[in-house]
Structures are given as C-alpha cells and as structure tokens.
Amino acid sequence: MHLSILPAKSLLHRLRGRRSPTLDQLNLTLSAVLDQSPACIIITDLVGRVLYVNPGFSRVTGYSSAEVLGRPVSLIKSSRTHADTFGQLWRALREKGEWHGELLNQRKNGESYWVAASVSTLRNEEGVVDRYLSIQDDISLRKHYEAQLFHRSNYDLLTDLPNRELIQDRLQQALDMAESQHHQVAVLFVNLLQFRRVNETQGHEVGDRLLCQAAQRLQQVLSPLESLGRVGGDEFVIIMPEVSRLQAVEHLSRCVLQQLTEPFRLGDAELHISACIGVSLGPEDGDSADALLRHADAAMQQVRSRRESGCCFFREEMNAKARDGLAMERALHEALACEAFELWYQPLLDLKSDRLQGVEALVRWRRGADDWVLPDQFIPQAEESGQIIGLGRWVLKTAVHQAAAWQCVLNRPLEMAVNVSPREMLYPGFVDDVAAVLRESGIMSGTLTLEITESIFMEPEDESRVVEILERLRGLGVKLAIDDFGTGFSALGYLKRFPVDVLKIDREFVRDIHVDMNAATLCQAIIWMAKGLQMGVVAEGVECAEQLDILRQSGARSIQGYHIAKPLESKDVLMFISKNDGYIEE
C-alpha cells in the first residue's frame, strides 16, 4: 500500500490551521507522525551526510539510526541505479527545489529494493537552503509484480523463451541496425515435424517436455548474438542479426536439423522427430519484422509440404501458395460451421452373389450449385491444420447413421466403409467416439469398415498404440481395411503384425490388368497373398467388364468402380439397389 506523504511545510500549515494548538502539542504531533510513518524519512546536509532517519527507515533498510547518522546517504544507494537518474535528481533540486521518481536502493543485508522517492530542499530561518528531505515508499512488491507481468507478456511460459511479440521486437531492432551498418539479417523459421503426433499419441505432458528439450538443444548451437524464440505450438524462430556470408546461415541450419534429429529420451520413451526450416533474409525479403517472419514461414511450409526434413530459402512465389493455404483453411472452417459438406456413396459389389455388398462414403464439398471443391484440394489442408478431426467425426457419424437407416429399409446387412486418416485414428478418444456412434445409430454389428492407409504402420514408436487401437476397434465389431494397398510403403511385414481384415487393391494395379500380363500377374499375387493371410480383397477402379472378369477369376471378393456405379447421392442409393441388386452392368 502506498501512502500519500505530505511535505513537512504543508503538514505544518495544516496543523497550524487547527484551533489553539500549543507549540508543544504541535511538536508531539509531528514526532508521532515521523515515528509511526511506514515511509522512510531521511534528512541530510547539503553534502549528503545523514542528519536524521525515522524508525520507518530502519524497518525498511535494516540500518539503525546510530549506524547511519553522520554517514553519507549513498550508503543505501545501489550501484545498479543508472547515473543519469542522479543527474536528473540534482538538476531538479537546483532548478525546482524538488524531485520525484524511483530509485533502486540496497538494504543492510545487500538485498536490492525499489522506492518511490520525493526529495525536496529545506531552508533555514534566513531562507537559505541548508538540508534535503527525502521521503521514500518501498515499492519492491509492486516492481516484482510488474516484472512478472512483463515476463509473462514477453516470454513463453513453457520454455521461457521470448514469445512472438518480443522476438518480433528484437527482429525489428536487428533490421534497423542492419540498415545503418549495411549488413543482412537472417530469420530461420523452425517447425518440428511429427510433434502433433507426439501430442496425440503420448499426451501433452510428454509433448511439453519434448518442446523444452528441443528449446535447450537449439540454444546450444546459437552464438550470444543470436536470438531464439517460440512463436507457436511447435514453431521456433532464430534471428541472426549480423550475416555477412550465406554459408553461415546454411551451416546454422544444418546444425539445427542435426540437433533435432537426435532421439529425445523422455523417461522410458525414446521419441524421434525432425524439423523443417524456412529462411528469409532482410532487407531483401522484407524490410519489416512482420514481412520477414511471414516469408520465412512461407519457405518453411514449402519444406513441410514435402513431409520431410530440410531447409528452404524464401522465394516470392511462395507468398501466393501461403495465401492460398490460409484461404483454404478459413474456407474449411466456414464450411464445417455451415454444414457445406455432403457424403456421396460408391457401391461395392460382392462378386460371389452379384449383389450390392455395401457402399463407401466419400466426402464432397459443395460451394455453390455447381461449384465443387475436389477432395485432393481440401483433404491435405484439413490434415495439415487439424480440421480433419472435426470433419472426420462428422463423416463417421453421418455415414453410420445413414447405413443404419438403409439397413432398416432393406431389412438386411449393408456394409458401410469410411476412410480414416492416421491423425484421426491416433487422436485421443477416437475409439470411444466410434463406440458411441455405433451405439447411438443401431447399425448392424460387423457392417462398419474403417479404411486406413499404410502410412499409419510406418512409425515404430507408434506401433504398440496402433495395435491397441486396432484391436479395440475389432472388439467393437468394426472391420479394418488397408486402402490403396501397394501405393505406399508396402513393407509386407506389417500385415502379420497388425490386425487387418481387408486389402483394397489400388486402381493403379487394376487399370491395365486386361491389357498387360504383368499387371494382371501382380494383381493376382496380391489376391493370393491376402487369401493366404485370411484377408478379404476389394479391387478399386474397375471400369470395364474385362477387368471384372479377370478379378472374378483371380479370386477377388469384391469390386468397386465406374463399371458398377459412379458415386451416388444418398437419395439415389436405395433406388440403385432396387434396380441393380443381382445385376451387373454389361
């Protein structure tokens, strides 16, 4: 609490204004005020020797009056107080007779403390200045809170690195200096690849520890002149304020990549991540901190789109791509909010019975009456931004409820296949979401198939978690299919380690089987291998009767493609079934 301290002259005037006070009473009142005031009150002579201190001074500084009387008041001055502060103090006393400001002092035990001080001149009976009066309030607690507030406003709470605002300020200072001294500034925008997967599979506590370790590693490769900040969840920025050779930037980039490639040991877990780096150079790539950061970010996104570790220097054409990506992300958010997505369904034919076995749900985005956004335009962006989680939940719920409704009408099983990305499947709570949808919809047991891609099996640290998720899904009666088999990694060893029910042969293998013996032989080999592993086979992309015949003879269980039907709107599915069940287009 800060007290409003009245100058002694003002206090005397107020006391004298009272009715009939005696001089003794006045002195007693003044003495009580001085003794009981929590403020430090100091009177010195003109050379700064202490003539008087009140008990408040002793309580704050730890010095008794006997220890300071006759000694210079600089006894409590901290060496950390800037000399300009005292220059301003003496100038104000000469010109105005008073000074108000803040001082950093030092207690008897060596501890520093802040005071709000008022210093004024005192005159003798002849009106000549012969003493100084200083009244000081201890404001150390306020200063402590202000420092905490500043730190929280400018530093990342997790890593204690400068945040975006502070790093942007430092970058602008570096640019201003570079302009006056005619050198370059480099900005390295560092993104941790696979970090989101760590958060989703290992939990945020492990993710936070990994970020702290990553920050420490990055600090180790920087010089004292270079600055490191954290500007996003898995994003860091490095500022090189004085660049004379591009080789220095390239060397630092290699050091950063090497540091982040080394395994991270967190308790019993050993995690592997990598990084992508975008570099911009000032003033060539931008003459403001904001522009350099945006351009370095755009260069980083160029590397990230390749899904591999590396470094890239900014080029102007990257701006357009970054703007397009941001626009797509915003449009996706709006589309999710206003339910602009639709599900279309591609029929799946059982080759043994020639009946419609089921359908595959395919998400479509209708922007207008005849304005469609293709899946390969928005699905990658949804994956990148994390919006695939919300979109995937909507697709799963809509498709399963639709299947249950059709089953009630048909009074028979009708399978529903839904595509699920690795990010969706590894997201916490995915299995619980699936269980809830199955329970709410009333879909027939064993008629939901989730289609996943081979990439989910390629991360060794995720293997045990993936196996657990797949087994829990099978425990719910959900079938699991590997979509686009053969186009990914195709490390066949995973087929025996992971619980999978169906292989879907990609259309690339089916396209030429009626004109190319090698293609037909390869397709036949995949079917035989799947059968040997007790797995079903679905062939995609069947577009003619010749392909259908070869697949039937090869032992494929099911097919889908334009020869059977193009994707249908939900309102057309039942009509298609009633007209074509048991009939194959010639």
C-alpha positions as MATLAB code, in Angstrom:
seq = 'MHLSILPAKSLLHRLRGRRSPTLDQLNLTLSAVLDQSPACIIITDLVGRVLYVNPGFSRVTGYSSAEVLGRPVSLIKSSRTHADTFGQLWRALREKGEWHGELLNQRKNGESYWVAASVSTLRNEEGVVDRYLSIQDDISLRKHYEAQLFHRSNYDLLTDLPNRELIQDRLQQALDMAESQHHQVAVLFVNLLQFRRVNETQGHEVGDRLLCQAAQRLQQVLSPLESLGRVGGDEFVIIMPEVSRLQAVEHLSRCVLQQLTEPFRLGDAELHISACIGVSLGPEDGDSADALLRHADAAMQQVRSRRESGCCFFREEMNAKARDGLAMERALHEALACEAFELWYQPLLDLKSDRLQGVEALVRWRRGADDWVLPDQFIPQAEESGQIIGLGRWVLKTAVHQAAAWQCVLNRPLEMAVNVSPREMLYPGFVDDVAAVLRESGIMSGTLTLEITESIFMEPEDESRVVEILERLRGLGVKLAIDDFGTGFSALGYLKRFPVDVLKIDREFVRDIHVDMNAATLCQAIIWMAKGLQMGVVAEGVECAEQLDILRQSGARSIQGYHIAKPLESKDVLMFISKNDGYIEE';
ca = [
       0.000    0.000    0.000;
       1.376    3.457   -0.964;
       0.852    6.418    1.341;
       0.425    9.966    0.228;
       3.226   11.742    2.101;
       2.696   15.454    2.735;
       5.734   17.740    2.590;
       6.717   18.889    6.052;
       5.848   22.529    5.238;
       2.332   21.564    4.139;
       1.905   19.449    7.262;
       2.891   22.407    9.457;
       0.393   24.650    7.686;
      -2.414   22.147    8.266;
      -1.545   21.712   11.908;
      -1.292   25.435   12.468;
      -4.727   25.801   10.928;
      -6.263   23.899   13.792;
      -7.705   25.878   16.636;
      -5.398   26.903   19.537;
      -2.683   24.257   19.258;
       0.266   24.839   21.569;
       3.781   24.532   20.204;
       4.378   21.518   22.407;
       1.290   19.807   21.045;
       2.466   20.542   17.527;
       5.873   19.059   18.196;
       4.303   15.983   19.769;
       2.051   15.501   16.754;
       4.950   15.873   14.315;
       7.041   13.451   16.318;
       4.240   10.865   16.278;
       3.827   11.276   12.510;
       7.533   10.759   11.888;
       7.806    7.804   14.258;
       4.710    5.962   13.040;
       5.028    6.593    9.301;
       5.807    3.399    7.326;
       7.744    5.535    4.839;
      11.496    6.104    5.071;
      12.158    9.718    6.064;
      15.715   10.974    5.720;
      17.195   14.425    6.319;
      20.729   15.137    5.107;
      23.002   18.129    4.949;
      23.987   19.629    1.620;
      26.859   17.173    1.077;
      24.627   14.174    1.718;
      25.545   13.267    5.325;
      22.605   11.819    7.223;
      21.249   14.095    9.963;
      18.030   12.241   10.762;
      16.190    8.995    9.899;
      12.842    7.860   11.261;
      12.004    4.324   12.546;
      10.422    3.525    9.143;
      13.877    3.900    7.605;
      15.284    1.298    9.976;
      12.431   -1.126    9.307;
      12.922   -0.924    5.537;
      16.730   -0.780    5.279;
      17.823   -2.814    8.305;
      20.129    0.007    9.471;
      19.646    1.572   12.903;
      19.802    5.352   13.182;
      23.105    5.081   15.053;
      24.627    3.195   12.092;
      23.820    5.898    9.550;
      23.913    9.241   11.367;
      26.827   11.297   10.076;
      27.464    8.862    7.213;
      26.764    9.588    3.522;
      23.282    8.704    2.339;
      24.921    6.882   -0.590;
      25.320    4.062    1.927;
      21.933    2.762    0.763;
      22.440    3.557   -2.941;
      22.587    0.573   -5.279;
      25.338    0.515   -7.863;
      22.716   -0.688  -10.345;
      20.960    2.711  -10.361;
      21.798    4.498  -13.602;
      23.976    7.601  -13.204;
      21.534    9.622  -15.317;
      18.916    9.201  -12.589;
      21.056   11.093  -10.061;
      21.943   13.714  -12.661;
      18.233   14.398  -13.156;
      17.700   14.450   -9.362;
      20.352   17.115   -8.661;
      19.290   19.203  -11.650;
      15.649   19.194  -10.457;
      16.693   20.169   -6.922;
      18.729   23.111   -8.254;
      16.013   24.320  -10.612;
      12.759   23.480   -8.810;
      13.738   22.594   -5.259;
      12.147   19.121   -5.515;
      12.400   15.810   -7.402;
      10.056   12.806   -7.685;
      10.997    9.449   -9.122;
      12.017    5.862   -8.482;
      15.343    4.707   -7.041;
      16.950    1.312   -6.622;
      18.458    1.111   -3.128;
      20.246   -1.540   -1.115;
      19.388   -2.868    2.343;
      21.959   -3.634    5.008;
      21.873   -7.336    4.059;
      22.774   -6.497    0.453;
      19.297   -7.037   -0.924;
      18.147   -4.506   -3.527;
      14.783   -2.795   -3.209;
      12.855   -0.182   -5.152;
      11.439    3.042   -3.673;
       9.196    5.812   -4.916;
      11.074    8.845   -3.640;
      10.316   12.531   -3.150;
      13.336   14.745   -2.401;
      12.966   18.431   -1.545;
      15.104   21.244   -0.190;
      14.724   22.632    3.349;
      15.530   26.244    4.188;
      16.700   27.765    7.469;
      15.217   30.842    9.160;
      17.091   33.100    6.754;
      15.564   31.267    3.786;
      18.826   29.635    2.755;
      18.780   26.003    1.618;
      20.746   24.027    4.170;
      19.242   20.499    4.146;
      17.469   17.921    1.996;
      14.360   15.951    2.962;
      13.732   12.583    1.316;
      10.521   10.605    1.809;
      10.609    7.105    0.283;
       7.991    4.362   -0.105;
       9.177    0.765   -0.568;
       7.622   -0.368   -3.879;
       9.602   -3.611   -4.270;
       6.472   -5.772   -4.249;
       4.872   -3.671   -6.978;
       8.064   -3.854   -9.036;
       8.132   -7.615   -8.559;
       4.584   -7.920   -9.892;
       5.406   -5.604  -12.792;
       8.439   -7.715  -13.671;
       6.325  -10.869  -13.533;
       3.697   -9.278  -15.752;
       6.356   -8.149  -18.238;
       7.893  -11.615  -18.298;
       4.548  -13.298  -18.846;
       3.725  -10.830  -21.599;
       7.017  -11.292  -23.417;
       8.219  -14.826  -22.669;
       6.801  -18.255  -23.372;
       5.543  -19.790  -20.126;
       6.680  -23.304  -21.061;
      10.190  -22.825  -22.479;
      10.948  -19.374  -21.004;
      11.994  -18.238  -24.489;
      10.943  -14.882  -25.974;
       7.446  -15.084  -27.423;
       6.272  -13.806  -30.807;
       5.874  -10.190  -29.637;
       9.345   -9.970  -28.101;
      11.086  -11.823  -30.931;
       9.357   -9.529  -33.424;
      10.615   -6.505  -31.479;
      14.162   -7.882  -31.443;
      13.959   -8.614  -35.159;
      12.877   -5.051  -35.919;
      15.789   -3.731  -33.861;
      18.155   -6.021  -35.783;
      16.731   -4.738  -39.091;
      17.178   -1.113  -38.021;
      20.770   -1.843  -37.040;
      21.427   -3.731  -40.282;
      20.180   -0.765  -42.304;
      22.569    1.639  -40.594;
      25.529   -0.756  -40.743;
      24.789   -2.216  -44.199;
      24.646   -5.929  -43.438;
      21.967   -8.636  -43.667;
      19.676  -10.195  -41.084;
      18.569  -13.835  -41.349;
      15.392  -15.350  -39.909;
      15.157  -19.138  -39.507;
      11.592  -20.360  -39.007;
      11.831  -23.843  -37.460;
       8.925  -26.284  -37.353;
       9.045  -29.623  -35.530;
       7.730  -32.373  -37.775;
       5.798  -35.201  -36.101;
       5.251  -33.101  -32.957;
       1.484  -33.193  -33.268;
       1.663  -36.962  -33.452;
       3.647  -36.987  -30.200;
       0.977  -34.828  -28.532;
      -1.826  -37.012  -29.807;
      -0.234  -40.367  -29.017;
       1.914  -39.654  -25.951;
      -0.095  -36.870  -24.355;
       0.530  -33.157  -23.853;
       2.779  -33.625  -20.810;
       5.283  -35.614  -22.871;
       4.871  -33.103  -25.700;
       5.688  -30.222  -23.354;
       8.828  -31.970  -22.122;
       9.914  -32.588  -25.686;
       9.454  -28.896  -26.512;
      11.603  -27.881  -23.536;
      14.352  -30.280  -24.595;
      14.137  -29.030  -28.171;
      14.490  -25.429  -26.953;
      17.576  -26.359  -24.928;
      19.150  -28.084  -27.915;
      18.529  -25.100  -30.151;
      20.107  -22.752  -27.605;
      23.260  -24.869  -27.649;
      24.003  -24.136  -31.318;
      23.466  -20.360  -31.133;
      26.042  -17.659  -30.542;
      25.467  -14.984  -27.845;
      24.391  -12.515  -30.564;
      21.670  -14.768  -31.958;
      18.151  -14.908  -30.526;
      15.767  -17.838  -30.172;
      12.035  -17.539  -29.579;
       8.989  -19.783  -29.553;
       6.240  -18.366  -31.741;
       3.759  -21.257  -31.898;
       2.946  -24.698  -30.568;
       5.748  -26.456  -32.457;
       7.417  -23.437  -34.065;
      10.612  -21.596  -33.153;
      12.325  -18.571  -34.686;
      16.054  -17.894  -34.760;
      17.383  -14.402  -35.527;
      20.886  -13.984  -36.930;
      21.380  -10.205  -36.560;
      24.662   -9.905  -38.491;
      25.022  -12.000  -41.642;
      27.958  -11.425  -43.933;
      28.018  -14.837  -45.659;
      25.135  -17.120  -46.657;
      27.338  -20.086  -45.746;
      26.911  -19.111  -42.088;
      23.119  -19.362  -42.426;
      23.377  -22.733  -44.176;
      25.766  -24.013  -41.515;
      23.458  -22.997  -38.678;
      20.516  -24.610  -40.464;
      22.415  -27.901  -40.719;
      23.333  -27.718  -37.025;
      19.685  -27.140  -36.073;
      18.497  -30.080  -38.186;
      21.183  -32.317  -36.699;
      20.268  -31.353  -33.127;
      16.606  -32.147  -33.662;
      17.234  -35.426  -35.461;
      18.882  -36.994  -32.411;
      16.470  -39.139  -30.355;
      14.634  -37.483  -27.463;
      14.677  -39.605  -24.320;
      11.730  -38.829  -22.083;
      11.562  -41.288  -19.219;
      11.319  -44.758  -20.694;
      10.280  -43.455  -24.109;
      12.621  -42.662  -26.987;
      10.987  -40.324  -29.477;
      12.149  -39.357  -32.941;
      11.212  -36.121  -34.664;
      12.746  -33.983  -37.376;
      12.448  -30.386  -38.474;
      11.889  -28.198  -41.482;
      13.368  -24.711  -41.721;
      12.362  -21.698  -43.776;
      14.854  -18.853  -44.179;
      14.282  -15.223  -45.125;
      16.946  -12.536  -45.445;
      16.495   -8.873  -44.655;
      16.206   -6.409  -46.162;
      15.989   -8.293  -49.498;
      12.993  -10.457  -48.480;
      11.307   -7.767  -46.408;
      12.146   -4.546  -44.626;
       9.905   -5.166  -41.612;
       9.899   -7.822  -38.908;
       6.401   -8.923  -39.849;
       7.296   -9.395  -43.513;
      10.458  -11.386  -42.739;
       8.603  -13.691  -40.356;
       5.805  -14.295  -42.874;
       8.266  -15.040  -45.650;
      10.347  -17.385  -43.511;
       7.111  -19.143  -42.535;
       6.141  -19.482  -46.213;
       9.532  -21.026  -47.012;
       9.131  -23.442  -44.109;
       5.710  -24.501  -45.388;
       7.334  -25.309  -48.730;
       9.607  -27.835  -46.991;
       6.809  -29.126  -44.788;
       4.588  -29.862  -47.793;
       7.181  -32.450  -48.853;
       6.762  -34.117  -45.436;
      10.497  -34.384  -44.952;
      13.260  -32.680  -43.046;
      15.163  -29.892  -44.773;
      15.781  -26.198  -45.292;
      14.482  -23.755  -47.895;
      15.233  -20.102  -48.645;
      12.278  -17.831  -49.391;
      11.204  -17.091  -52.970;
       8.494  -14.597  -53.889;
       6.182  -17.190  -55.463;
       5.840  -18.865  -52.052;
       3.668  -15.952  -50.911;
       0.852  -16.941  -53.228;
       0.934  -20.548  -52.047;
       0.891  -19.478  -48.396;
      -2.073  -17.175  -49.031;
      -3.929  -19.959  -50.832;
      -3.340  -22.340  -47.921;
      -4.592  -19.801  -45.398;
      -7.645  -19.051  -47.536;
      -8.429  -22.762  -47.803;
      -8.112  -23.195  -44.032;
     -10.549  -20.333  -43.423;
     -12.957  -21.682  -46.025;
     -12.800  -25.127  -44.401;
     -13.670  -23.610  -41.043;
     -16.690  -21.842  -42.546;
     -17.757  -24.969  -44.446;
     -17.704  -27.036  -41.257;
     -19.704  -24.388  -39.431;
     -22.408  -24.114  -42.102;
     -22.515  -27.836  -42.985;
     -21.411  -27.375  -46.588;
     -20.079  -30.939  -46.822;
     -22.005  -33.850  -48.270;
     -21.499  -37.587  -48.360;
     -21.778  -39.454  -51.643;
     -21.650  -43.231  -51.743;
     -19.838  -45.537  -54.148;
     -21.410  -49.006  -54.401;
     -19.373  -52.102  -53.556;
     -20.271  -55.307  -55.413;
     -19.910  -58.823  -53.966;
     -18.590  -60.983  -56.840;
     -19.902  -64.230  -55.366;
     -23.536  -63.186  -55.081;
     -23.532  -60.322  -57.615;
     -25.388  -58.319  -55.004;
     -24.593  -54.906  -53.623;
     -22.445  -55.653  -50.571;
     -22.194  -52.110  -49.311;
     -21.016  -48.593  -50.094;
     -18.002  -46.432  -49.407;
     -18.686  -42.961  -48.003;
     -16.912  -40.190  -49.934;
     -16.932  -36.632  -48.626;
     -17.749  -33.841  -51.060;
     -17.652  -30.074  -50.597;
     -20.282  -28.071  -52.444;
     -19.518  -24.347  -52.525;
     -22.408  -23.488  -54.795;
     -24.998  -25.087  -57.044;
     -22.356  -26.337  -59.484;
     -19.186  -25.361  -57.635;
     -17.407  -28.347  -56.107;
     -14.081  -28.428  -54.267;
     -12.220  -31.628  -55.068;
     -11.106  -33.803  -52.122;
      -7.443  -33.630  -53.130;
      -7.721  -29.849  -52.799;
      -9.096  -29.710  -49.262;
      -8.223  -33.015  -47.536;
      -4.431  -32.296  -47.365;
      -5.137  -28.846  -45.909;
      -7.566  -30.330  -43.397;
      -4.867  -32.824  -42.383;
      -2.290  -30.079  -42.025;
      -4.471  -27.727  -39.991;
      -6.029  -30.420  -37.773;
      -9.509  -29.704  -39.128;
      -9.612  -33.326  -40.307;
     -10.559  -34.296  -36.732;
     -13.842  -32.392  -36.790;
     -14.538  -33.269  -40.413;
     -13.813  -36.946  -39.780;
     -16.182  -37.084  -36.817;
     -18.955  -35.625  -38.950;
     -18.274  -38.105  -41.781;
     -18.265  -41.108  -39.416;
     -21.457  -40.114  -37.624;
     -23.336  -39.223  -40.811;
     -22.264  -42.358  -42.690;
     -23.017  -44.791  -39.856;
     -26.451  -43.304  -39.153;
     -27.230  -43.411  -42.883;
     -26.186  -47.071  -43.079;
     -28.392  -47.944  -40.129;
     -31.353  -46.229  -41.798;
     -30.812  -48.123  -45.062;
     -30.480  -51.427  -43.188;
     -33.888  -50.846  -41.610;
     -35.461  -50.256  -45.020;
     -33.698  -53.191  -46.733;
     -34.008  -55.488  -43.725;
     -30.566  -56.910  -44.464;
     -26.929  -56.072  -43.769;
     -25.430  -53.311  -45.892;
     -21.771  -52.546  -45.251;
     -20.523  -49.007  -44.821;
     -16.857  -48.179  -45.461;
     -15.453  -44.933  -44.033;
     -11.971  -43.536  -44.676;
      -9.996  -42.583  -41.574;
      -6.683  -40.716  -41.603;
      -3.808  -41.720  -39.305;
      -4.195  -38.436  -37.481;
      -7.848  -39.158  -36.751;
      -7.200  -42.703  -35.574;
      -4.358  -41.677  -33.258;
      -6.315  -38.756  -31.822;
      -7.239  -39.347  -28.155;
     -10.762  -40.669  -27.738;
     -11.180  -41.946  -31.298;
     -12.217  -45.474  -30.285;
     -14.685  -44.075  -27.757;
     -16.180  -41.869  -30.486;
     -16.617  -44.894  -32.753;
     -18.241  -46.892  -29.950;
     -20.653  -44.048  -29.216;
     -21.674  -43.734  -32.885;
     -22.262  -47.496  -33.160;
     -24.365  -47.451  -30.017;
     -26.431  -44.405  -30.975;
     -27.088  -45.444  -34.585;
     -28.105  -49.050  -34.041;
     -26.143  -50.169  -37.117;
     -25.926  -53.961  -37.563;
     -22.856  -55.491  -35.954;
     -19.962  -56.179  -38.292;
     -21.139  -53.870  -41.082;
     -18.824  -50.890  -40.437;
     -15.413  -50.955  -42.133;
     -12.787  -48.320  -41.408;
     -10.299  -47.799  -44.217;
      -6.794  -46.720  -43.267;
      -3.625  -46.157  -45.305;
      -0.309  -47.941  -44.980;
       1.404  -44.836  -43.572;
      -0.068  -45.499  -40.121;
       2.130  -48.578  -39.796;
       5.398  -46.854  -40.643;
       6.240  -45.159  -37.314;
       7.946  -47.680  -34.978;
       7.248  -45.621  -31.835;
       3.512  -45.705  -32.605;
       3.303  -49.459  -33.261;
       2.086  -50.595  -29.860;
      -0.508  -47.820  -29.719;
      -1.739  -48.577  -33.260;
      -2.084  -52.290  -32.428;
      -4.044  -51.424  -29.274;
      -6.405  -49.116  -31.204;
      -6.988  -51.649  -33.994;
      -7.697  -54.454  -31.530;
     -10.145  -52.281  -29.591;
     -11.940  -51.401  -32.834;
     -12.196  -55.050  -33.814;
     -13.560  -55.725  -30.357;
     -16.413  -53.385  -31.269;
     -17.162  -55.484  -34.357;
     -15.509  -52.988  -36.734;
     -13.664  -54.366  -39.769;
     -10.367  -52.801  -40.804;
      -9.211  -52.338  -44.388;
      -5.924  -51.092  -45.829;
      -6.848  -48.572  -48.514;
      -4.806  -48.009  -51.697;
      -2.661  -51.056  -50.945;
       0.595  -51.068  -52.884;
       0.890  -47.316  -53.438;
       2.527  -46.554  -50.104;
       5.407  -48.197  -48.275;
       4.182  -51.770  -48.701;
       6.555  -53.221  -46.101;
       4.697  -56.519  -46.058;
       5.898  -57.435  -42.573;
       3.247  -55.208  -41.045;
       0.477  -57.391  -42.481;
       1.231  -60.115  -39.953;
       1.822  -57.727  -37.021;
      -1.339  -55.649  -37.304;
      -4.940  -56.918  -37.071;
      -6.349  -56.111  -40.533;
      -9.315  -57.765  -42.304;
      -9.304  -56.451  -45.872;
      -6.819  -55.292  -48.534;
      -8.086  -52.783  -51.077;
      -6.048  -53.027  -54.281;
      -5.408  -49.554  -55.643;
      -6.779  -48.632  -59.070;
      -3.214  -48.243  -60.371;
      -2.843  -52.042  -60.233;
      -6.277  -52.695  -61.718;
      -6.199  -50.207  -64.584;
      -4.141  -52.301  -67.029;
      -4.869  -55.887  -65.963;
      -6.886  -56.568  -69.150;
      -4.113  -55.356  -71.471;
      -0.899  -56.025  -69.526;
       0.039  -59.535  -68.374;
       2.498  -58.200  -65.795;
      -0.197  -56.026  -64.236;
      -2.602  -58.991  -64.149;
       0.067  -61.219  -62.577;
       0.881  -58.640  -59.905;
      -2.801  -58.193  -59.092;
      -3.210  -61.993  -58.886;
      -0.235  -62.210  -56.499;
      -1.760  -59.615  -54.158;
      -5.064  -61.524  -54.086;
      -3.356  -64.850  -53.332;
      -1.201  -63.262  -50.615;
      -4.277  -61.732  -48.951;
      -6.114  -65.039  -49.060;
      -3.106  -66.759  -47.508;
      -3.305  -64.265  -44.655;
      -7.056  -64.889  -44.259;
      -7.858  -61.412  -45.515;
     -10.563  -60.245  -47.878;
      -9.758  -58.366  -51.095;
     -11.519  -55.406  -52.692;
     -10.375  -54.147  -56.100;
     -10.850  -50.429  -56.783;
     -11.202  -48.601  -60.065;
     -12.963  -51.297  -62.123;
     -14.082  -49.567  -65.306;
     -14.860  -52.329  -67.778;
     -16.260  -55.859  -67.985;
     -12.876  -57.341  -68.958;
     -11.310  -56.125  -65.701;
     -14.259  -57.503  -63.759;
     -13.914  -60.952  -65.346;
     -10.182  -61.166  -64.621;
     -10.721  -60.154  -60.997;
     -13.515  -62.688  -60.581;
     -11.280  -65.442  -61.964;
      -8.392  -64.316  -59.758;
     -10.490  -64.737  -56.625;
     -11.200  -61.130  -55.645;
     -14.112  -60.951  -53.221;
     -15.476  -57.507  -54.047;
     -15.024  -54.681  -56.530;
     -15.952  -51.058  -56.927;
     -15.556  -48.577  -59.759;
     -17.393  -46.763  -62.522;
     -18.280  -50.066  -64.218;
     -20.522  -50.757  -61.230;
     -21.571  -47.183  -60.496;
     -20.244  -43.708  -60.006;
     -20.604  -42.233  -56.512;
     -24.266  -41.604  -55.724;
     -26.069  -39.033  -53.655;
     -27.734  -40.537  -50.576;
     -31.218  -40.071  -52.080;
     -30.273  -42.283  -55.051;
     -28.720  -45.236  -53.213;
     -31.910  -47.169  -52.387;
     -33.212  -46.712  -55.935;
     -29.936  -48.043  -57.310;
     -30.099  -51.076  -55.042;
     -33.677  -51.880  -56.002;
     -32.894  -51.677  -59.710;
     -29.482  -53.329  -59.781;
     -29.238  -55.797  -56.906;
     -28.163  -59.026  -58.534;
     -27.396  -57.304  -61.842;
     -24.054  -56.267  -63.318;
     -23.792  -53.598  -65.977;
     -22.745  -55.016  -69.302;
];
